Amino acid sequence: MKNRLKRIIIFLLTTLFFTTNLSAKEGKVLGASNHEVPKWFKDSFLEISDDIEEATENDKHFMIFLDFEGCPYCAKMLKENFVDDNKTSKFIKENFDVIELNVKGSKEVTWIDGDILTEKELTEKLKIQYSPTVLIFGENKNIVAKVNGYRNPADFQNIVEYVQAKIYHKMDLATYLSKVDKKEIYSFKENKMFKSLDDLSNLKTPVAVIIEDKSCVQCEHFHDKVLTNKDVKEEFSKYTVVRLSSKEIILPTGEKISPKNFVEKINLDYRPAVLLYDDGKLISTIDALLFSFHFKEVLRYVSGKHYVQYPNSYLDYLRVRQDELLKQGVDINVAE
C-alpha cells in the first residue's frame, strides 16, 4: 500500500513538473504580419552608389525601405503608402526608385563608402532603431530624409513632396513639416494621467513629456488604443506624465525653454511624440507609431533603468525581454 501511494505521489509530481515546463514553453508571438514587397520596386544589384546615380539620371530620388518579415508596422506602411492605389503610391512610383532591405537579412550590399556588408551589418552600421525605416538620398549621395517607423499616407506624402521638390537644400525635414499648412483634425483629449506642471526639474520619478498638435493623425489612436491599454497604464503609473502646453517649461534637465523652441531643438517630425527622462536625463524618444506591447516595453526600459545594462539600444533590451516572456509562457501580441 505504501509503495503504491509512493508511486502515485511520484507520478503526480512528475506530471506537475512536465506540465509546468510545457506551459512555460507555450508563449507565442501573435499579430506578426507577413507582407510582400510591391512588384514595382526596383531590381537592384545592391550597389547603392550606382542606384543613386541611376535615379538621379532619371530625375528621381533613391529610396530604401528597411523592414523584416512579420513586422506589423512594415506591413501597414507598405500597404497604405506603396501598395494601395492612392495619391501617395502614385507619387512615389513617378518620382522615386525604391528598393527593400531586410534589417535581419544576409544579402550583400555595397554601401556608398565602398563597404561591403550584409543587410544586417548595414543596419548596425547605420544604427537603425525602427522597422520600418525609410532612407531617401539626394544627388550627392547623402541621406536627405530619414523616416523612423510607420507613417500614414497623409504624413508620408508631405515627406516625399519635401524630397521631390528638393526643399532639403533650404531646410531640414522637421522645420519644413512645421511650416506645412496641415488640416486641424484633432482636438486635444484629456487624460487623468496627465499632470499640469511647468517645472519638471525636481521630480523623483521618471518623466514622460508628450507632444501633440492639432494636425496629428495618430493622436486619436494613441489615446483610444495605447493609453487605455492596462499594461501601458501600469507602466505609466511609475512616471510623472506631462503634455506639452503653450506655457514655458523647465525640463527634467533643468533647462527653461518655450514649447516652440523645445520642439525646434529636438527636431521631431512625428506626432504624438513621447520623451522619456530619468534622473534628469533624456533616455529615450518615441517618435513613431508603437502598438501597446512595444510602447509599454519602452516605458519599462526607462523606468526599470534597463538602459544601464543596455545603453546602446532599446532593441538590445527588447530581444532579451521578449525571450524572457516567451519562456515564461506569456503570449506577446505585437499588433494593435
KOLDRENFI-326831 format. One record per residue: z, y, x of N, C-alpha, C, O in turn. Coordinates in steps of 0.02 Angstrom, whole numbers, plus 50000, padded with zeros to 5 digits. Atoms other than C-alpha are relative to their C-alpha. Example, Ala and Ser with C-alpha at 12.3 -4.5 7.8 and 13.67 -1.06 7.14 Angstrom:
// residues 2
REC    nZ    nY    nX   caZ   caY   caX    cZ    cY    cX    oZ    oY    oX
REC 50000 49941 50045 50390 49775 50615 50000 50060 50045 50033 50059 50097
REC 49997 49941 49958 50357 49947 50684 50037 50055 49961 50045 50110 49986
***
This chain:
// residues 336
REC    nZ    nY    nX   caZ   caY   caX    cZ    cY    cX    oZ    oY    oX
REC 50000 49939 50042 50000 50000 50000 50000 50063 50043 49963 50111 50030
REC 49995 49942 49956 50048 50119 50141 49934 50011 50037 49911 50067 50045
REC 50063 49995 49965 49888 50079 50236 49945 50028 49955 49903 50068 49976
REC 50050 49976 50049 49784 50108 50079 50008 50075 49988 49959 50111 49985
REC 49985 49929 50010 49870 50276 50049 49979 50041 50060 49953 50096 50054
REC 50018 49966 49938 49843 50322 50230 49924 50010 50004 49900 50063 50024
REC 50073 49996 49998 49656 50282 50216 49974 50053 49952 49926 50089 49966
REC 50020 49950 50051 49643 50389 50058 50010 50071 50027 49968 50114 50018
REC 49984 49934 49973 49727 50537 50144 49949 50019 50054 49924 50075 50056
REC 50049 49987 49946 49613 50521 50296 49932 50016 49970 49897 50061 49993
REC 50065 49988 50034 49461 50510 50181 49997 50069 49970 49946 50104 49977
REC 49999 49934 50032 49513 50665 50085 49998 50056 50052 49962 50106 50043
REC 50000 49950 49947 49548 50764 50244 49932 50005 50033 49908 50060 50048
REC 50066 50001 49969 49383 50710 50320 49948 50033 49955 49907 50072 49977
REC 50046 49971 50049 49290 50755 50161 50009 50076 49997 49960 50113 49994
REC 49985 49928 50002 49376 50925 50156 49972 50034 50062 49945 50089 50058
REC 50024 49972 49937 49332 50955 50339 49924 50010 49998 49899 50064 50014
REC 50072 49995 50001 49148 50917 50315 49975 50047 49946 49925 50083 49956
REC 50019 49954 50054 49139 51011 50150 50008 50072 50022 49965 50114 50009
REC 49987 49933 49975 49216 51164 50232 49947 50021 50050 49922 50077 50048
REC 50049 49984 49949 49096 51155 50378 49930 50008 49970 49891 50050 49992
REC 50065 49993 50032 48946 51127 50266 49994 50067 49964 49942 50100 49968
REC 50002 49937 50036 48992 51276 50158 49996 50059 50048 49967 50110 50031
REC 50002 49946 49950 49015 51381 50316 49930 50009 50028 49916 50060 50058
REC 50068 49996 49973 48834 51345 50360 49949 50018 49946 49889 50014 49957
REC 50045 49989 50057 48763 51393 50192 49977 50073 49992 49939 50088 49945
REC 50021 49931 50005 48740 51579 50224 49925 50007 50007 49894 49976 50050
REC 50072 49990 49999 48562 51637 50189 49984 50074 49999 50021 50115 49972
REC 50025 49932 50004 48464 51796 50214 49954 50003 49938 49904 49968 49934
REC 50038 49992 50062 48399 51850 50043 49963 50066 50000 49983 50114 50034
REC 50035 49936 50009 48273 51983 49997 49949 50016 50054 49918 50069 50052
REC 50051 49987 49949 48162 51966 50150 49931 50001 49967 49917 49960 49923
REC 50065 49991 50032 47985 52021 50106 49944 49986 50050 49935 50023 50098
REC 50059 50014 49958 47833 51940 50185 49944 50048 49980 49938 50067 49922
REC 50054 49953 50014 47683 52053 50199 49941 49986 50045 49947 49957 50099
REC 50061 50007 49961 47505 52054 50261 49976 50070 50021 49982 50118 49983
REC 50028 49937 49976 47426 52189 50366 49934 50013 49964 49894 49967 49957
REC 50064 49985 50034 47284 52278 50273 49940 49981 50043 49941 49990 50104
REC 50060 50023 49964 47113 52211 50320 49964 50057 50035 49927 50045 50083
REC 50036 49944 49969 47051 52385 50362 50033 50027 50063 50007 50071 50095
REC 49970 49981 49936 47173 52404 50506 49952 49982 50057 49913 49935 50051
REC 50047 50006 49944 47081 52416 50672 50012 49935 50039 50069 49915 50052
REC 49996 50056 49952 47042 52262 50778 50005 50031 50069 49962 50071 50089
REC 49987 49967 49936 47112 52308 50948 50013 49949 50054 50042 49896 50042
REC 49982 50040 49942 47121 52234 51122 50069 50020 50026 50092 49994 50078
REC 49932 49976 49984 47291 52323 51129 50003 50034 50068 50053 50030 50103
REC 50000 49955 49942 47239 52436 51271 50004 50071 49969 49954 50100 49949
REC 49985 49942 50042 47319 52590 51196 49962 50062 50020 49940 50100 49977
REC 50038 49942 49978 47234 52722 51303 49929 49999 49972 49903 50050 49949
REC 50068 50007 50026 47064 52655 51252 49998 50013 49924 49951 50044 49899
REC 49997 49990 50073 47116 52653 51069 50005 50074 49982 49973 50098 49935
REC 49992 49928 50013 47170 52835 51077 49935 50037 50013 49914 50081 49975
REC 50064 49967 49982 47008 52887 51164 49947 49987 49946 49909 50032 49928
REC 50049 50017 50051 46903 52796 51035 50013 50038 49935 49966 50063 49904
REC 49982 49962 50060 46997 52877 50891 49981 50073 50008 49953 50104 49962
REC 50015 49930 49986 46977 53049 50971 49925 50013 49996 49903 50064 49969
REC 50073 49993 50001 46789 53023 50994 49974 50001 49928 49923 50033 49914
REC 50020 50003 50071 46778 52987 50807 50035 50052 49958 50036 50048 49896
REC 49964 49946 50034 46879 53143 50765 50056 49973 49956 50068 49997 49900
REC 49943 50029 50034 47028 53037 50713 50061 50001 50045 50056 50016 50105
REC 49939 50012 49961 47206 53009 50769 50015 49925 50000 49994 49889 49955
REC 49983 50071 49993 47275 52842 50826 50073 49990 49979 50117 50028 49999
REC 49934 50014 50028 47425 52767 50735 50020 49928 50014 49979 49882 50007
REC 49972 50067 49993 47536 52618 50775 50054 49990 49947 50100 50031 49940
REC 49949 50018 50050 47635 52536 50633 50039 49941 50028 50012 49886 50034
REC 49957 50051 49971 47780 52437 50707 50043 49968 49946 50078 50003 49909
REC 49964 50034 50052 47856 52304 50595 50020 49931 50023 50011 49914 50082
REC 49990 50071 49987 47912 52123 50586 50000 49962 49934 50013 49991 49881
REC 50005 50041 50060 47891 51980 50463 50067 49995 49965 50118 49981 49997
REC 49939 50004 50039 48020 51982 50324 50035 50066 49989 50083 50069 49951
REC 49969 49934 50006 48062 52167 50340 49984 50032 49932 49926 50047 49919
REC 50014 49973 50067 48082 52236 50162 49976 50072 50001 49936 50093 49959
REC 50021 49930 49995 48061 52418 50217 49926 50003 50022 49889 50046 49999
REC 50069 50002 49976 47899 52374 50308 49952 49982 49943 49900 50013 49934
REC 50042 50022 50056 47828 52282 50157 49991 50056 49949 49937 50067 49923
REC 50001 49945 50050 47872 52428 50042 49956 50057 50025 49916 50084 49986
REC 50039 49944 49974 47796 52559 50156 49926 49982 50006 49882 50023 49991
REC 50070 50021 49995 47638 52459 50190 49966 50001 49932 49911 50027 49925
REC 50029 50003 50067 47608 52429 50006 49986 50069 49972 49932 50084 49948
REC 50005 49935 50034 47640 52606 49947 49955 50050 50037 49924 50092 50005
REC 50036 49950 49961 47554 52701 50089 49933 49976 50029 49891 50017 50046
REC 50060 50026 49967 47418 52585 50156 49959 49953 49955 49898 49950 49962
REC 50034 50050 50041 47376 52451 50026 49980 50027 49932 49922 50021 49911
REC 50015 49972 50066 47388 52538 49857 49944 50051 50005 49939 50088 50054
REC 50056 49953 50002 47234 52639 49809 50026 50067 49975 50028 50080 49915
REC 49973 49934 50019 47306 52815 49812 49978 50053 50051 49942 50038 50098
REC 50020 49944 49957 47286 52984 49894 50018 49989 50073 49979 50004 50117
REC 49976 50009 49932 47388 52938 50047 49960 49947 50037 49939 49958 50094
REC 50037 50054 49966 47300 52774 50087 49928 50022 50015 49901 50006 50068
REC 50069 49976 49989 47128 52856 50066 49998 50050 50058 49953 50048 50099
REC 49997 49950 49947 47179 53000 50179 50008 49967 50069 49976 49987 50117
REC 49988 50035 49937 47241 52881 50314 49936 49964 50023 49918 49968 50081
REC 50062 50035 49984 47082 52775 50308 49948 50047 50030 49913 50029 50077
REC 50051 49952 49978 46974 52930 50331 50016 50033 50066 49971 50052 50103
REC 49981 49958 49943 47074 53012 50470 50038 49965 50056 50055 49997 50105
REC 49960 50035 49950 47165 52878 50569 49972 49931 50015 49946 49896 49971
REC 50007 50070 49981 47135 52719 50667 50070 49972 50004 50113 50000 50038
REC 49932 50027 50005 47285 52608 50632 50001 49928 50026 49958 49888 50009
REC 49987 50069 49982 47349 52451 50718 50073 49983 49984 50115 50028 49976
REC 49932 50024 50013 47504 52346 50685 50025 49963 50061 49989 49923 50091
REC 49966 50038 49947 47626 52284 50818 50064 49973 49971 50097 50005 49929
REC 49939 50034 50023 47770 52163 50789 50055 50015 50050 50049 49999 50109
REC 49946 49981 49954 47934 52226 50862 50032 49939 50033 50067 49946 50084
REC 49974 50062 49970 47980 52044 50898 49944 49958 50030 49955 49901 50051
REC 50059 50038 49982 47804 51992 50949 49991 49987 50074 50025 50016 50116
REC 50012 50021 49931 47736 51913 51107 49931 50018 50025 49914 50002 50083
REC 50066 49979 49977 47560 51985 51114 50006 50053 50055 50051 50095 50053
REC 49997 49952 49945 47524 52083 51273 49966 50065 49981 49912 50066 49952
REC 50025 49933 50013 47499 52270 51258 49996 50038 50065 50044 50038 50105
REC 50005 49956 49941 47434 52385 51394 50017 50071 49977 49979 50102 49939
REC 49976 49934 50023 47532 52546 51370 49964 50056 50036 49926 50044 50082
REC 50034 49940 49975 47474 52722 51409 50009 50008 50075 49963 50031 50109
REC 49986 49991 49928 47556 52721 51581 49975 49941 50042 49988 49939 50102
REC 50026 50057 49963 47471 52557 51629 50044 49939 49998 50022 49885 50018
REC 49955 50058 50005 47622 52445 51600 49971 49949 49950 49948 49966 49896
REC 50020 50054 50045 47576 52276 51526 50063 49965 49976 50101 49936 50016
REC 49938 50024 50029 47713 52220 51408 49987 49960 49937 49934 49968 49906
REC 50004 50031 50066 47742 52105 51261 50019 50053 49948 50048 50105 49964
REC 49981 49954 50054 47763 52190 51093 50075 50013 49999 50098 50069 49990
REC 49927 49994 50000 47950 52155 51101 50024 50043 50059 50068 50085 50050
REC 49981 49960 49941 47963 52227 51277 49982 50073 49991 50019 50118 50012
REC 50021 49931 50013 47867 52382 51223 50049 50033 49952 50066 50092 49960
REC 49951 49974 50048 47987 52404 51077 50064 50021 50037 50092 50074 50021
REC 49940 49984 49961 48132 52401 51201 49987 50060 50045 50031 50104 50052
REC 50017 49944 49956 48043 52520 51320 50001 50067 49962 50024 50118 49988
REC 50004 49939 50041 48015 52646 51180 50064 50013 49960 50069 50064 49925
REC 49936 49993 50035 48192 52621 51112 49991 50008 49925 50021 50052 49894
REC 50012 50000 50072 48130 52586 50937 50063 49975 49965 50089 49922 49982
REC 49938 50017 50035 48279 52582 50817 49988 49980 49927 50033 49952 49895
REC 50013 50013 50071 48195 52562 50648 49938 49955 49991 49892 49958 50032
REC 50060 50034 50024 48074 52444 50563 49991 50020 49927 50036 50009 49887
REC 50055 49985 49954 47953 52508 50518 50013 50064 50041 50055 50105 50024
REC 50006 49936 49964 47922 52642 50648 49926 50015 50006 49886 49970 50020
REC 50070 49980 49994 47759 52739 50649 49994 50050 50058 50030 50099 50061
REC 50015 49955 49944 47692 52819 50808 49929 50026 49992 49883 49987 49981
REC 50066 49970 50006 47546 52941 50799 49986 50041 50063 50030 50078 50086
REC 50016 49972 49935 47455 53003 50954 49948 50056 49994 49903 50054 49952
REC 50049 49947 49995 47362 53162 50997 49947 49982 50052 49950 49930 50084
REC 50055 50013 49954 47205 53176 51103 50023 49995 50073 49989 49965 50115
REC 49973 50003 49932 47312 53198 51260 50043 49938 50012 50076 49932 50064
REC 49966 50065 49996 47388 53025 51229 50076 50006 49996 50112 49961 50016
REC 49928 49993 50011 47559 53095 51189 50016 49987 49926 49973 49994 49883
REC 49979 50014 50069 47658 53048 51033 50013 50067 49966 50057 50105 49986
REC 49993 49936 50035 47639 53194 50912 50042 49995 49937 50064 50045 49910
REC 49956 50011 50058 47736 53116 50768 50029 49930 50005 49993 49881 50017
REC 49966 50065 50002 47864 52978 50762 50039 49997 49935 50080 50041 49920
REC 49968 50007 50065 47923 52916 50593 50046 49940 50003 50024 49883 50012
REC 49950 50054 49999 48084 52815 50589 50011 49974 49930 50036 50009 49887
REC 49985 50031 50063 48091 52695 50444 49950 50017 49944 49901 50052 49954
REC 50042 49992 50059 48014 52693 50270 49993 50073 49979 50040 50112 49983
REC 50013 49937 50034 47933 52847 50193 49960 49986 49937 49914 49945 49937
REC 50039 50006 50062 47870 52862 50015 49934 50038 50009 49928 50078 50055
REC 50065 49969 49991 47689 52918 49990 50001 50076 50001 49964 50107 50040
REC 49997 49927 50001 47734 53099 49950 50022 50028 50067 49992 50074 50094
REC 49975 49977 49935 47834 53121 50110 49952 49982 50056 49942 50021 50102
REC 50045 50021 49946 47713 53022 50217 49935 50040 49998 49905 50052 50051
REC 50060 49958 50006 47567 53124 50150 50010 50065 50039 49964 50088 50073
REC 49986 49938 49963 47649 53281 50220 49996 49988 50075 49972 50031 50113
REC 50001 50016 49928 47667 53195 50389 49929 49991 50026 49911 50018 50078
REC 50069 50013 49975 47487 53134 50404 49957 50063 49995 49911 50072 50035
REC 50037 49936 50004 47421 53304 50346 50019 50045 50059 49976 50079 50087
REC 49977 49963 49942 47526 53386 50482 49963 49978 50063 49942 50020 50103
REC 50034 50026 49941 47446 53273 50612 49925 50014 49996 49895 50038 50044
REC 50073 49992 50007 47268 53280 50545 49979 50072 50013 49926 50084 50043
REC 50016 49929 49989 47271 53471 50547 50021 50025 50069 50011 50083 50086
REC 49978 49984 49931 47343 53467 50725 50051 50057 50002 50051 50098 50048
REC 49949 49948 50002 47487 53578 50675 50053 49988 50054 50092 50033 50069
REC 49953 50016 49946 47588 53490 50811 49989 50045 50061 50033 50049 50104
REC 50011 49952 49945 47508 53615 50932 50040 50064 49989 50052 50102 50037
REC 49965 49938 50017 47605 53753 50842 50075 49990 49990 50115 50033 50008
REC 49929 50012 50015 47771 53674 50788 50013 49925 49995 49967 49885 49986
REC 49983 50071 50007 47865 53510 50782 50001 49980 49926 49998 50022 49882
REC 50006 50027 50068 47864 53398 50629 50056 50024 49955 50043 50044 49898
REC 49944 49980 50042 48038 53440 50566 49994 50073 49977 50009 50089 49920
REC 50009 49930 50017 48001 53627 50572 49945 50008 49947 49953 50045 49898
REC 50054 49997 50048 47837 53602 50480 50023 49977 49931 50008 50010 49881
REC 49979 50027 50064 47916 53496 50344 50049 50047 49964 50051 50048 49902
REC 49953 49952 50031 48049 53629 50316 49963 50059 49968 49990 50093 49926
REC 50040 49944 50026 47909 53755 50280 49951 49979 49945 49925 50022 49909
REC 50047 50023 50051 47801 53646 50168 50026 50016 49931 50085 50006 49916
REC 49981 49985 50070 47801 53701 49987 50004 49935 49961 49953 49906 49942
REC 49990 50064 50034 47876 53550 49901 50031 50011 49931 50068 50059 49921
REC 49973 49995 50067 47919 53522 49719 50075 49987 49999 50100 49944 50036
REC 49928 50014 50010 48101 53533 49667 50006 49946 49947 49995 49958 49888
REC 49998 50057 50046 48127 53362 49591 50070 49970 49993 50081 49923 49954
REC 49933 50031 49999 48311 53328 49624 50054 50052 49987 50054 50106 50016
REC 49941 49958 50012 48470 53405 49554 50060 49967 50033 50071 49907 50023
REC 49944 50028 49962 48623 53381 49663 50048 49963 49955 50069 49988 49903
REC 49953 50041 50039 48735 53242 49599 50068 50002 50033 50075 50001 50094
REC 49932 50001 49974 48922 53246 49615 50023 49928 50012 49996 49881 49982
REC 49971 50066 49986 49023 53102 49685 50073 50010 50020 50089 50055 50058
REC 49928 49994 49986 49211 53076 49692 50016 49993 50074 50068 50018 50097
REC 49987 50009 49928 49197 53027 49875 49990 50065 50039 50019 50073 50093
REC 50016 49939 49963 49131 53199 49924 50059 50049 49999 50087 50063 49946
REC 49946 49952 49993 49263 53320 49988 49972 50070 50012 49922 50078 50047
REC 50020 49931 49989 49247 53510 49982 50038 50028 50059 50091 50058 50052
REC 49968 49977 49938 49290 53551 50162 49949 50038 50042 49891 50020 50045
REC 50042 49962 49955 49221 53680 50281 50018 49990 50074 49978 50003 50118
REC 49976 50012 49931 49324 53633 50435 50011 49925 50009 50057 49896 49980
REC 49997 50072 49989 49296 53455 50495 50026 49983 50070 50022 49926 50092
REC 49984 50009 49929 49366 53479 50670 50065 49964 50013 50075 49937 50068
REC 49934 50030 49987 49543 53412 50648 50014 49938 49958 50072 49918 49951
REC 49990 50059 50042 49516 53261 50537 50015 49938 50042 49987 49930 50096
REC 49981 50061 49963 49594 53097 50590 49955 49941 49984 49956 49891 50020
REC 50044 50055 50020 49466 52988 50501 49930 50010 50029 49914 50065 50053
REC 50072 49988 49987 49283 52958 50542 49973 50047 49947 50000 50051 49892
REC 50029 49951 50046 49174 53090 50458 49927 49984 49987 49889 49968 50033
REC 50070 50008 50020 49012 53070 50362 49975 50066 49970 50003 50090 49921
REC 50030 49938 50026 48905 53226 50336 49933 49982 49968 49888 49957 50002
REC 50060 50017 50038 48772 53204 50202 49958 50062 49990 49983 50115 49971
REC 50047 49944 50007 48618 53315 50198 49948 49982 49948 49911 49933 49955
REC 50050 50009 50053 48512 53329 50041 49964 50066 49987 49987 50118 50011
REC 50031 49939 50025 48390 53454 49967 49966 49986 49934 49961 49928 49913
REC 50026 50007 50068 48306 53485 49800 49932 49966 49997 49909 49948 49943
REC 50065 50034 50000 48140 53409 49855 50007 49927 50022 49958 49893 50035
REC 49985 50067 49974 48224 53246 49906 49978 49945 49951 50005 49940 49896
REC 50026 50053 50043 48127 53098 49835 50048 49941 49996 50054 49909 49944
REC 49957 50060 49997 48253 52965 49889 50072 50012 49980 50112 49965 49980
REC 49930 49985 50014 48414 53054 49839 50026 49966 49937 50083 49945 49934
REC 49980 50034 50062 48418 52981 49663 50017 49927 50016 50069 49902 49994
REC 49987 50069 49980 48406 52806 49737 50064 49995 50040 50103 49948 50031
REC 49941 49999 49957 48540 52849 49865 50064 50001 49957 50111 49964 49970
REC 49940 49994 50043 48664 52899 49728 50006 49941 49952 50061 49914 49942
REC 49997 50051 50053 48617 52769 49597 50007 49929 50026 50035 49887 49992
REC 50000 50068 49973 48598 52617 49709 50048 49991 50059 50090 49945 50058
REC 49961 50010 49938 48679 52641 49879 50073 50020 49990 50118 49981 50005
REC 49931 49975 50006 48832 52746 49838 50040 49965 49945 50101 49972 49943
REC 49964 50038 50052 48875 52636 49688 50015 49928 50022 50051 49892 49988
REC 49989 50068 49975 48874 52476 49791 50073 49992 50022 50098 50034 50059
REC 49928 50007 49987 49052 52408 49805 50015 49993 50075 50066 50019 50098
REC 49988 50008 49928 49035 52360 49989 49991 50067 50037 50028 50083 50083
REC 50010 49933 49971 48968 52533 50032 50060 50044 49985 50084 50080 50028
REC 49942 49959 50020 49109 52616 49935 50062 49981 50039 50101 50024 50059
REC 49942 50023 49961 49237 52509 50026 49997 50027 50071 50047 50049 50098
REC 50007 49974 49931 49167 52560 50196 50009 50076 50001 50039 50103 50047
REC 49994 49927 50002 49154 52743 50144 50072 50022 49989 50090 50079 50005
REC 49929 49982 50012 49339 52740 50094 50036 50013 50066 50090 50043 50066
REC 49970 49989 49934 49377 52742 50281 49980 50068 50029 50004 50087 50083
REC 50029 49937 49976 49284 52908 50300 50025 50059 49960 50048 50053 49903
REC 50002 49938 50037 49302 53088 50253 49926 50017 49990 49890 50026 50039
REC 50071 49991 50015 49136 53117 50165 49988 50071 49974 50021 50093 49927
REC 50015 49930 50019 49062 53292 50151 49925 50007 49992 49886 49983 50033
REC 50071 49983 50007 48896 53350 50083 49990 50072 50023 50027 50117 50003
REC 50014 49933 49974 48823 53499 50175 49983 50047 49942 49942 50031 49900
REC 50012 49950 50053 48827 53654 50064 49968 50061 50031 49940 50057 50086
REC 50029 49938 49973 48769 53832 50088 50049 50038 50044 50032 50089 50074
REC 49948 49966 49961 48932 53880 50174 49998 49981 50074 49977 49927 50093
REC 49993 50015 49929 48960 53893 50360 50050 49943 50009 50098 49937 49970
REC 49958 50059 49992 49042 53736 50428 50023 49993 50073 49986 50011 50120
REC 49977 50018 49933 49149 53686 50577 49994 49924 50006 50028 49887 49970
REC 50014 50071 49993 49085 53517 50634 50057 49963 50034 50102 49994 50062
REC 49949 50038 49965 49194 53375 50699 50002 50013 50076 50052 50003 50109
REC 50003 49983 49928 49136 53429 50873 50035 50066 50015 50047 50082 50074
REC 49969 49935 49991 49220 53598 50845 49952 50058 49996 49973 50116 49996
REC 50051 49947 50003 49057 53694 50834 49997 50030 49930 49994 49994 49880
REC 50008 49964 50063 49046 53827 50698 49927 50019 49992 49898 50050 50037
REC 50072 49991 50006 48871 53837 50627 49981 50007 49926 50014 49980 49882
REC 50026 49995 50069 48772 53886 50472 49961 49937 49984 49933 49905 50029
REC 50038 50059 50019 48692 53745 50373 49927 50003 50023 49900 49953 50047
REC 50070 49992 49980 48518 53814 50409 49991 49986 50074 49946 49948 50094
REC 50006 50010 49927 48546 53820 50597 50017 49928 50019 49988 49900 50066
REC 49981 50069 49986 48629 53649 50593 49942 49953 49987 49927 49910 50029
REC 50057 50042 50017 48481 53568 50506 49944 50008 50050 49912 49959 50070
REC 50052 49987 49950 48360 53651 50627 50018 49968 50068 49975 49942 50103
REC 49977 50026 49935 48464 53597 50776 49993 49924 50005 49972 49898 50056
REC 50002 50074 49997 48473 53412 50730 49930 49973 49987 49917 49914 49998
REC 50072 50016 50002 48285 53412 50693 49985 49937 49959 49950 49892 49982
REC 50010 50059 50042 48286 53288 50549 49941 50012 49952 49932 50067 49927
REC 50057 49993 50046 48131 53254 50443 50007 49954 49940 49958 49938 49907
REC 49988 50046 50057 48212 53140 50312 50061 50022 49961 50111 50044 49989
REC 49944 49989 50044 48324 53166 50162 50005 49941 49951 49954 49916 49929
REC 49935 49976 49975 48454 53108 50122 50013 49974 50070 49998 49916 50086
REC 49979 50020 49933 48517 53104 50300 50076 49996 50001 50110 50033 49965
REC 49927 50008 49995 48692 53046 50346 50018 49999 50074 49993 49957 50112
REC 49977 49997 49931 48776 53094 50510 50071 49974 50003 50115 49997 49966
REC 49935 50034 49995 48924 52987 50562 50035 50019 50065 50009 50009 50120
REC 49960 49978 49943 49058 53057 50677 50063 49958 50006 50091 49934 49957
REC 49935 50032 49988 49209 52975 50757 50030 50032 50063 49995 50042 50113
REC 49964 49969 49943 49339 53052 50873 49963 50063 50024 49959 50075 50085
REC 50031 49936 49983 49245 53218 50867 49930 49995 50029 49903 50045 50052
REC 50067 50009 49971 49078 53145 50924 49952 49972 49948 49971 49931 49906
REC 50052 50028 50043 48915 53111 50833 49981 49932 50028 49957 49927 50085
REC 50012 50068 49977 48895 52922 50845 49934 49973 49975 49897 49941 50013
REC 50061 50030 50029 48753 52877 50728 49971 50045 49946 50008 50080 49911
REC 50035 49960 50050 48623 52961 50618 49957 49954 49957 49915 49917 49984
REC 50042 50038 50046 48548 52879 50464 49946 50047 49975 49960 50090 49933
REC 50054 49955 50018 48379 52963 50445 49939 49962 49975 49882 49979 49990
REC 50052 50039 50033 48280 52834 50348 50031 49961 49943 50092 49956 49937
REC 49976 50040 50056 48293 52728 50192 50035 49937 50026 50006 49899 50065
REC 49964 50062 49987 48426 52593 50210 50026 49973 49934 50057 50010 49896
REC 49970 50032 50059 48470 52471 50072 50074 49986 50015 50097 49996 50071
REC 49927 50001 49997 48653 52433 50040 50029 49961 50058 50076 49985 50091
REC 49971 50040 49946 48685 52295 50167 49996 50036 50066 50046 50043 50101
REC 50008 49967 49936 48614 52388 50315 50038 50066 50002 50065 50085 50054
REC 49964 49937 50003 48691 52552 50258 50074 49990 50013 50104 50025 50054
REC 49928 50011 49991 48867 52482 50246 50016 49974 50070 50071 49985 50095
REC 49987 50025 49932 48848 52397 50415 49997 50057 50052 50032 50054 50102
REC 49998 49941 49955 48806 52564 50499 50067 50034 49993 50096 50055 50043
REC 49934 49970 50011 48964 52634 50420 50053 49960 50037 50097 49990 50069
REC 49951 50044 49967 49063 52485 50487 49994 50005 50076 50044 50003 50112
REC 50013 49993 49928 48983 52503 50659 50038 50059 50029 50065 50056 50084
REC 49966 49939 49976 49058 52678 50673 50075 49996 49985 50115 50008 50030
REC 49929 49999 50018 49223 52661 50578 50040 49947 50037 50099 49957 50052
REC 49966 50053 49964 49265 52498 50666 49996 50007 50075 50019 49964 50113
REC 50008 49985 49929 49222 52576 50835 49962 49945 50037 49973 49933 50096
REC 50041 50051 49967 49098 52437 50869 49949 50031 50048 49921 49996 50090
REC 50045 49965 49953 48992 52568 50958 50027 49998 50071 49990 50008 50118
REC 49971 50006 49932 49113 52548 51104 49974 49937 50033 49956 49937 50092
REC 50025 50064 49973 49060 52366 51126 49924 49998 50003 49895 49965 50046
REC 50074 49999 50003 48878 52401 51080 49976 50072 50004 49951 50099 49954
REC 50016 49928 49994 48844 52576 51148 49926 50017 49998 49908 50073 49982
REC 50071 49985 49994 48656 52560 51168 49965 50005 49932 49919 50045 49923
REC 50035 50002 50064 48608 52522 50990 50042 49966 49946 50075 49916 49958
REC 49971 50032 50059 48675 52484 50817 49968 49932 49988 50001 49886 49962
REC 50035 50063 50011 48545 52345 50814 50031 49943 50040 50030 49886 50017
REC 49965 50051 49961 48638 52252 50952 50060 49974 49961 50073 49914 49959
REC 49943 50018 50043 48792 52254 50841 49977 49960 49940 50007 49909 49922
REC 50022 50031 50062 48693 52206 50686 49980 49928 50010 49995 49885 49968
REC 50021 50069 49987 48619 52050 50765 50060 49953 50003 50059 49899 49974
REC 49940 50040 49994 48792 51985 50809 50036 49995 49933 50059 49942 49913
REC 49965 49997 50065 48869 52039 50643 49966 49955 49948 49999 49919 49911
REC 50037 50040 50049 48732 51958 50539 50010 49925 50013 50020 49886 49967
REC 49988 50070 49980 48751 51795 50636 50070 49977 49978 50079 49922 49952
REC 49930 50014 50016 48939 51802 50609 50008 49987 49925 50041 49939 49905
REC 49994 50007 50073 48923 51824 50420 49966 49936 49976 49993 49901 49933
REC 50036 50060 50020 48795 51685 50402 50039 49937 50017 50041 49889 49978
REC 49960 50058 49979 48906 51564 50498 50062 49992 49955 50088 49937 49948
REC 49943 50003 50046 49047 51608 50378 49979 49978 49930 50020 49972 49885
REC 50025 50020 50065 48936 51555 50234 49985 50057 49953 49976 50047 49893
REC 50013 49941 50041 48904 51732 50173 49924 50010 49993 49889 50014 50043
REC 50070 49983 50012 48734 51765 50093 49991 50074 50012 50032 50115 49991
REC 50015 49930 49984 48655 51927 50153 49937 50021 49963 49884 49992 49974
REC 50057 49974 50036 48541 52023 50037 49977 50064 50035 50009 50116 50030
REC 50024 49943 49961 48437 52140 50146 49957 50047 49957 49937 50100 49981
REC 50042 49959 50043 48338 52208 49999 50043 50042 49954 50105 50042 49959
REC 49968 49953 50045 48382 52333 49864 50052 49967 49957 50084 49999 49916
***
